[in-house]
């Protein structure tokens, strides 16, 4: 019985570690990028995410309202945010039913997050 429990605990740990690693977005070199929400990220969110029926304060699909700095700042704290945008791992791909964001926009969002999500 003890061996079965240890085996189950080990398999559970491996599953958790595998899932977390899979959902982590790929690293981006941000040495030459210092995006801010106001200058760079807001326009990306407004064009692709914070549209009627999706991620506005009025609609907030999945609990994410991306039409304000506070809402985007909060959402970006979750690994699934960038994972969904850069289509890595097993996250739901966003924008839902649309094309993947341009690689430059993905890099800006990634660097914004890596740099502490400055306003």
N, CA and C atoms as a LAMMPS dump frame, in Angstrom:
ITEM: TIMESTEP
0
ITEM: NUMBER OF ATOMS
357
ITEM: BOX BOUNDS ff ff ff
-5.0000000000000000e+02 5.0000000000000000e+02
-5.0000000000000000e+02 5.0000000000000000e+02
-5.0000000000000000e+02 5.0000000000000000e+02
ITEM: ATOMS id mol type element x y z
1 1 1 N 0.821 -1.194 0
2 1 2 C 0 0 0
3 1 3 C 0.867 1.26 0
4 2 1 N 1.93 1.231 0.797
5 2 2 C 2.82 2.38 0.898
6 2 3 C 3.505 2.652 -0.445
7 3 1 N 3.909 1.626 -1.143
8 3 2 C 4.569 1.773 -2.442
9 3 3 C 3.604 2.382 -3.458
10 4 1 N 2.351 1.945 -3.43
11 4 2 C 1.351 2.501 -4.345
12 4 3 C 1.156 3.995 -4.086
13 5 1 N 1.096 4.384 -2.822
14 5 2 C 0.918 5.792 -2.489
15 5 3 C 2.117 6.628 -2.921
16 6 1 N 3.316 6.106 -2.692
17 6 2 C 4.515 6.813 -3.132
18 6 3 C 4.558 6.93 -4.651
19 7 1 N 4.197 5.868 -5.333
20 7 2 C 4.148 5.889 -6.796
21 7 3 C 3.139 6.902 -7.305
22 8 1 N 1.981 6.937 -6.693
23 8 2 C 0.943 7.885 -7.083
24 8 3 C 1.399 9.32 -6.823
25 9 1 N 2.041 9.558 -5.684
26 9 2 C 2.549 10.89 -5.366
27 9 3 C 3.608 11.314 -6.384
28 10 1 N 4.484 10.398 -6.748
29 10 2 C 5.524 10.689 -7.726
30 10 3 C 4.927 11.033 -9.089
31 11 1 N 3.97 10.242 -9.538
32 11 2 C 3.316 10.515 -10.825
33 11 3 C 2.576 11.84 -10.803
34 12 1 N 1.946 12.159 -9.686
35 12 2 C 1.24 13.434 -9.556
36 12 3 C 2.206 14.596 -9.662
37 13 1 N 3.347 14.48 -8.991
38 13 2 C 4.362 15.522 -9.045
39 13 3 C 4.876 15.712 -10.47
40 14 1 N 5.154 14.629 -11.163
41 14 2 C 5.614 14.722 -12.552
42 14 3 C 4.568 15.393 -13.439
43 15 1 N 3.317 15.066 -13.23
44 15 2 C 2.24 15.665 -14.02
45 15 3 C 2.177 17.161 -13.79
46 16 1 N 2.244 17.584 -12.546
47 16 2 C 2.195 19.011 -12.225
48 16 3 C 3.384 19.736 -12.836
49 17 1 N 4.558 19.193 -12.696
50 17 2 C 5.743 19.823 -13.255
51 17 3 C 5.67 19.897 -14.775
52 18 1 N 5.193 18.867 -15.414
53 18 2 C 5.083 18.853 -16.87
54 18 3 C 4.077 19.888 -17.343
55 19 1 N 2.956 20 -16.673
56 19 2 C 1.933 20.97 -17.066
57 19 3 C 2.438 22.388 -16.899
58 20 1 N 3.087 22.672 -15.804
59 20 2 C 3.578 24.028 -15.58
60 20 3 C 4.625 24.413 -16.612
61 21 1 N 5.532 23.515 -16.928
62 21 2 C 6.573 23.802 -17.91
63 21 3 C 5.97 23.995 -19.291
64 22 1 N 4.98 23.193 -19.63
65 22 2 C 4.365 23.257 -20.951
66 22 3 C 3.652 24.579 -21.175
67 23 1 N 3.068 25.14 -20.123
68 23 2 C 2.297 26.361 -20.26
69 23 3 C 3.135 27.624 -20.113
70 24 1 N 4.437 27.475 -19.886
71 24 2 C 5.287 28.647 -19.805
72 24 3 C 5.609 29.12 -21.21
73 25 1 N 5.437 30.429 -21.443
74 25 2 C 5.753 30.959 -22.764
75 25 3 C 7.252 30.906 -23.047
76 26 1 N 7.579 30.984 -24.31
77 26 2 C 8.975 30.956 -24.69
78 26 3 C 9.653 32.265 -24.267
79 27 1 N 10.953 32.213 -24.014
80 27 2 C 11.701 33.4 -23.604
81 27 3 C 11.947 34.3 -24.807
82 28 1 N 11.916 35.598 -24.559
83 28 2 C 12.178 36.598 -25.579
84 28 3 C 13.342 37.457 -25.112
85 29 1 N 14.264 37.779 -26.015
86 29 2 C 15.373 38.662 -25.676
87 29 3 C 14.856 40.096 -25.631
88 30 1 N 14.853 40.66 -24.441
89 30 2 C 14.303 42.008 -24.242
90 30 3 C 15.387 43.062 -24.049
91 31 1 N 16.604 42.737 -24.407
92 31 2 C 17.706 43.675 -24.181
93 31 3 C 17.521 44.978 -24.959
94 32 1 N 16.802 44.951 -26.054
95 32 2 C 16.611 46.171 -26.853
96 32 3 C 15.162 46.655 -26.838
97 33 1 N 14.302 46.032 -26.022
98 33 2 C 12.895 46.425 -25.962
99 33 3 C 12.5 46.833 -24.547
100 34 1 N 11.88 47.999 -24.419
101 34 2 C 11.385 48.486 -23.125
102 34 3 C 9.969 49.026 -23.297
103 35 1 N 9.031 48.168 -23.682
104 35 2 C 7.677 48.651 -23.93
105 35 3 C 6.963 49.067 -22.642
106 36 1 N 6.037 50.001 -22.795
107 36 2 C 5.158 50.389 -21.696
108 36 3 C 3.73 50.136 -22.126
109 37 1 N 2.846 50.082 -21.149
110 37 2 C 1.436 49.859 -21.468
111 37 3 C 0.917 50.975 -22.363
112 38 1 N 1.155 52.214 -21.957
113 38 2 C 0.595 53.359 -22.68
114 38 3 C 1.142 53.473 -24.093
115 39 1 N 2.444 53.318 -24.257
116 39 2 C 3.069 53.509 -25.564
117 39 3 C 2.902 52.317 -26.505
118 40 1 N 2.805 51.103 -25.968
119 40 2 C 2.846 49.923 -26.833
120 40 3 C 1.723 48.924 -26.625
121 41 1 N 1.462 48.559 -25.395
122 41 2 C 0.581 47.424 -25.107
123 41 3 C -0.886 47.763 -25.275
124 42 1 N -1.291 48.978 -24.888
125 42 2 C -2.699 49.362 -24.976
126 42 3 C -3.226 49.206 -26.394
127 43 1 N -2.482 49.656 -27.38
128 43 2 C -2.956 49.562 -28.769
129 43 3 C -3.083 48.106 -29.221
130 44 1 N -2.184 47.241 -28.759
131 44 2 C -2.272 45.812 -29.104
132 44 3 C -3.52 45.209 -28.48
133 45 1 N -3.768 45.514 -27.206
134 45 2 C -4.95 44.987 -26.516
135 45 3 C -6.23 45.541 -27.144
136 46 1 N -6.264 46.857 -27.426
137 46 2 C -7.461 47.473 -27.998
138 46 3 C -7.795 46.907 -29.37
139 47 1 N -6.803 46.606 -30.161
140 47 2 C -7.016 46.094 -31.513
141 47 3 C -7.403 44.617 -31.542
142 48 1 N -6.83 43.829 -30.634
143 48 2 C -6.976 42.382 -30.723
144 48 3 C -7.772 41.714 -29.61
145 49 1 N -7.892 42.362 -28.463
146 49 2 C -8.445 41.688 -27.29
147 49 3 C -9.639 42.424 -26.677
148 50 1 N -9.48 43.711 -26.473
149 50 2 C -10.509 44.506 -25.799
150 50 3 C -11.525 45.014 -26.811
151 51 1 N -12.187 44.053 -27.444
152 51 2 C -13.213 44.383 -28.443
153 51 3 C -14.55 43.843 -27.959
154 52 1 N -15.609 44.372 -28.475
155 52 2 C -16.953 43.995 -28.041
156 52 3 C -17.139 42.482 -28.075
157 53 1 N -17.623 41.936 -26.978
158 53 2 C -17.874 40.507 -26.881
159 53 3 C -16.679 39.704 -26.401
160 54 1 N -15.56 40.374 -26.166
161 54 2 C -14.364 39.637 -25.748
162 54 3 C -13.885 40.086 -24.376
163 55 1 N -12.824 40.864 -24.316
164 55 2 C -12.17 41.174 -23.044
165 55 3 C -12.289 42.653 -22.678
166 56 1 N -13.524 43.146 -22.614
167 56 2 C -13.778 44.501 -22.129
168 56 3 C -14.384 44.398 -20.741
169 57 1 N -14.481 45.521 -20.05
170 57 2 C -15.103 45.523 -18.722
171 57 3 C -16.544 45.026 -18.807
172 58 1 N -17.213 45.315 -19.917
173 58 2 C -18.61 44.908 -20.085
174 58 3 C -18.748 43.416 -20.396
175 59 1 N -17.754 42.827 -21.032
176 59 2 C -17.853 41.428 -21.455
177 59 3 C -16.925 40.489 -20.687
178 60 1 N -15.713 40.894 -20.413
179 60 2 C -14.715 40.181 -19.602
180 60 3 C -14.757 38.653 -19.736
181 61 1 N -14.626 38.167 -20.951
182 61 2 C -14.593 36.725 -21.185
183 61 3 C -13.463 36.087 -20.392
184 62 1 N -13.745 34.98 -19.761
185 62 2 C -12.756 34.281 -18.949
186 62 3 C -12.322 35.06 -17.717
187 63 1 N -13.045 36.13 -17.405
188 63 2 C -12.703 36.956 -16.255
189 63 3 C -11.642 38.003 -16.541
190 64 1 N -11.274 38.16 -17.813
191 64 2 C -10.231 39.116 -18.178
192 64 3 C -10.819 40.326 -18.887
193 65 1 N -10.611 41.502 -18.298
194 65 2 C -10.959 42.768 -18.938
195 65 3 C -9.64 43.432 -19.304
196 66 1 N -9.376 43.533 -20.591
197 66 2 C -8.083 44.024 -21.063
198 66 3 C -8.174 45.418 -21.672
199 67 1 N -9.184 46.167 -21.279
200 67 2 C -9.363 47.511 -21.821
201 67 3 C -8.812 48.601 -20.909
202 68 1 N -8.165 48.21 -19.819
203 68 2 C -7.528 49.173 -18.924
204 68 3 C -6.148 48.649 -18.528
205 69 1 N -5.33 49.576 -18.052
206 69 2 C -4.01 49.167 -17.56
207 69 3 C -4.166 48.191 -16.396
208 70 1 N -5.03 48.51 -15.436
209 70 2 C -5.195 47.663 -14.253
210 70 3 C -5.633 46.254 -14.64
211 71 1 N -6.573 46.149 -15.558
212 71 2 C -7.054 44.838 -15.984
213 71 3 C -5.995 44.043 -16.717
214 72 1 N -5.254 44.696 -17.59
215 72 2 C -4.204 44.021 -18.348
216 72 3 C -3.04 43.66 -17.429
217 73 1 N -2.689 44.56 -16.527
218 73 2 C -1.632 44.3 -15.552
219 73 3 C -1.959 43.05 -14.745
220 74 1 N -3.178 42.963 -14.272
221 74 2 C -3.612 41.815 -13.468
222 74 3 C -3.614 40.529 -14.28
223 75 1 N -4.162 40.568 -15.474
224 75 2 C -4.234 39.375 -16.325
225 75 3 C -2.84 38.862 -16.685
226 76 1 N -1.916 39.778 -16.917
227 76 2 C -0.57 39.404 -17.339
228 76 3 C 0.246 38.738 -16.24
229 77 1 N -0.255 38.754 -15.019
230 77 2 C 0.432 38.066 -13.923
231 77 3 C 0.29 36.557 -14.041
232 78 1 N -0.667 36.109 -14.831
233 78 2 C -0.932 34.687 -15.034
234 78 3 C -0.149 34.195 -16.252
235 79 1 N 0.622 33.121 -16.115
236 79 2 C 1.38 32.56 -17.244
237 79 3 C 0.492 32.266 -18.446
238 80 1 N -0.76 31.961 -18.196
239 80 2 C -1.66 31.614 -19.302
240 80 3 C -1.919 32.805 -20.226
241 81 1 N -1.753 34.014 -19.727
242 81 2 C -1.962 35.206 -20.547
243 81 3 C -1.025 35.202 -21.745
244 82 1 N 0.266 35.16 -21.497
245 82 2 C 1.239 35.171 -22.593
246 82 3 C 1.204 33.861 -23.372
247 83 1 N 0.988 32.769 -22.684
248 83 2 C 0.889 31.464 -23.341
249 83 3 C -0.236 31.475 -24.386
250 84 1 N -1.337 32.122 -24.07
251 84 2 C -2.463 32.215 -24.999
252 84 3 C -2.139 33.107 -26.188
253 85 1 N -1.365 34.148 -25.941
254 85 2 C -1.019 35.082 -27.013
255 85 3 C 0.046 34.52 -27.94
256 86 1 N 1.058 33.858 -27.357
257 86 2 C 2.131 33.35 -28.232
258 86 3 C 1.896 31.906 -28.698
259 87 1 N 0.751 31.346 -28.318
260 87 2 C 0.308 30.029 -28.76
261 87 3 C 1.278 28.919 -28.357
262 88 1 N 1.9 29.071 -27.201
263 88 2 C 2.789 28.032 -26.704
264 88 3 C 2.033 27.137 -25.731
265 89 1 N 2.52 25.96 -25.52
266 89 2 C 1.904 25.057 -24.551
267 89 3 C 0.492 24.669 -24.927
268 90 1 N -0.287 24.375 -23.9
269 90 2 C -1.645 23.887 -24.113
270 90 3 C -2.699 24.944 -23.819
271 91 1 N -2.295 26.197 -23.739
272 91 2 C -3.239 27.275 -23.44
273 91 3 C -4.193 27.5 -24.601
274 92 1 N -5.349 28.075 -24.27
275 92 2 C -6.3 28.427 -25.321
276 92 3 C -5.687 29.534 -26.171
277 93 1 N -5.73 29.366 -27.471
278 93 2 C -5.104 30.333 -28.375
279 93 3 C -5.987 31.561 -28.555
280 94 1 N -5.35 32.708 -28.394
281 94 2 C -6.035 33.983 -28.551
282 94 3 C -5.319 34.802 -29.611
283 95 1 N -6.042 35.645 -30.332
284 95 2 C -7.472 35.9 -30.225
285 95 3 C -8.297 34.702 -30.703
286 96 1 N -9.371 34.453 -29.981
287 96 2 C -10.232 33.312 -30.249
288 96 3 C -10.786 33.381 -31.673
289 97 1 N -10.505 32.37 -32.461
290 97 2 C -10.999 32.306 -33.837
291 97 3 C -10.256 33.205 -34.804
292 98 1 N -9.247 33.91 -34.33
293 98 2 C -8.492 34.82 -35.19
294 98 3 C -7.094 34.311 -35.458
295 99 1 N -6.341 35.132 -36.139
296 99 2 C -4.95 34.803 -36.437
297 99 3 C -4.066 35.155 -35.26
298 100 1 N -2.94 34.485 -35.173
299 100 2 C -1.972 34.783 -34.126
300 100 3 C -1.473 36.214 -34.307
301 101 1 N -1.197 36.876 -33.204
302 101 2 C -0.653 38.229 -33.253
303 101 3 C 0.677 38.218 -34.008
304 102 1 N 1.03 39.347 -34.556
305 102 2 C 2.319 39.49 -35.233
306 102 3 C 3.439 39.218 -34.228
307 103 1 N 4.519 38.638 -34.694
308 103 2 C 5.621 38.276 -33.791
309 103 3 C 6.174 39.495 -33.051
310 104 1 N 6.19 40.654 -33.697
311 104 2 C 6.652 41.872 -33.037
312 104 3 C 5.76 42.264 -31.873
313 105 1 N 4.439 42.091 -32.038
314 105 2 C 3.505 42.393 -30.955
315 105 3 C 3.669 41.404 -29.807
316 106 1 N 3.887 40.143 -30.132
317 106 2 C 4.102 39.127 -29.098
318 106 3 C 5.371 39.453 -28.315
319 107 1 N 6.429 39.864 -29.015
320 107 2 C 7.671 40.241 -28.348
321 107 3 C 7.462 41.437 -27.43
322 108 1 N 6.694 42.429 -27.88
323 108 2 C 6.419 43.594 -27.042
324 108 3 C 5.682 43.196 -25.768
325 109 1 N 4.66 42.351 -25.904
326 109 2 C 3.901 41.911 -24.73
327 109 3 C 4.805 41.105 -23.799
328 110 1 N 5.59 40.211 -24.357
329 110 2 C 6.49 39.393 -23.554
330 110 3 C 7.491 40.264 -22.787
331 111 1 N 8.082 41.227 -23.467
332 111 2 C 9.065 42.098 -22.817
333 111 3 C 8.396 43.014 -21.796
334 112 1 N 7.206 43.456 -22.086
335 112 2 C 6.461 44.274 -21.12
336 112 3 C 6.279 43.499 -19.811
337 113 1 N 5.919 42.236 -19.939
338 113 2 C 5.739 41.386 -18.755
339 113 3 C 7.081 41.165 -18.058
340 114 1 N 8.098 40.803 -18.824
341 114 2 C 9.426 40.545 -18.237
342 114 3 C 9.994 41.778 -17.529
343 115 1 N 9.635 42.963 -18.027
344 115 2 C 10.144 44.212 -17.462
345 115 3 C 9.279 44.742 -16.309
346 116 1 N 8.324 43.946 -15.849
347 116 2 C 7.531 44.354 -14.683
348 116 3 C 6.217 45.015 -14.996
349 117 1 N 5.783 44.982 -16.247
350 117 2 C 4.504 45.536 -16.7
351 117 3 C 4.354 47.038 -16.428
352 118 1 N 5.323 47.859 -16.865
353 118 2 C 5.262 49.292 -16.591
354 118 3 C 4.107 49.993 -17.326
355 119 1 N 3.603 51.015 -16.66
356 119 2 C 2.498 51.757 -17.261
357 119 3 C 3.044 52.69 -18.337
